[in-house]
């Protein structure tokens, strides 16, 4: 799990890993309101993700029990996905949850982010 300490209007780059996959998430900003996220995926061994069937993203604030509705990602090229929506409803420590549907099952990548 990677923690982003910057928030506000600046873009934020985050990385995280799941059971089978690695993700790089480029957030347009770590703030409340509508944001854009571009996700790049690789397998843990560094090879192309390839067989990912679907990607969905949600925001989770464990300390308060908040969970934003899951947003399906759309393909943005080979092993790249994009989402646009409201993931963080208030400032604080959140998790960007990236759920991958693959032929071998579901993999979830949780990345902690400080939202302003």
C-alpha positions, 0 to 999 in steps of 0.5 A: 500500500502506498500513501499519497500525502499531497492533496488539493488541486495538484495531480497525485501518482499512487502505486499499489499491489494486489495478489496478482497485479500492480497498479499505478493510479494517476489522480487528477487531484486528491480532493473531494468532488469529481476527479479523474483517475487513470490506472495502469496495470501490470502483473507482479512479475512485470509482464502485461496484465493482458487478461483483465476482464473488468476494472472498477474503482471505489473510495473507502474511508475505513475510519468512518465506514464510508464507501463511495459507489463503485465506478466501472472503468473504461479501457484507455488502451493496453492495460490502461483504464480510466474512471471519472466520478466522486470517490471521496466525499470528505477530507481525511484518509481514504483508500482507493480500491481498485477491483480487477475481474480476471479469469483466475478470480478477483484481485483488489488493490487498496491504495491509501490517499490523504484527501484534502 
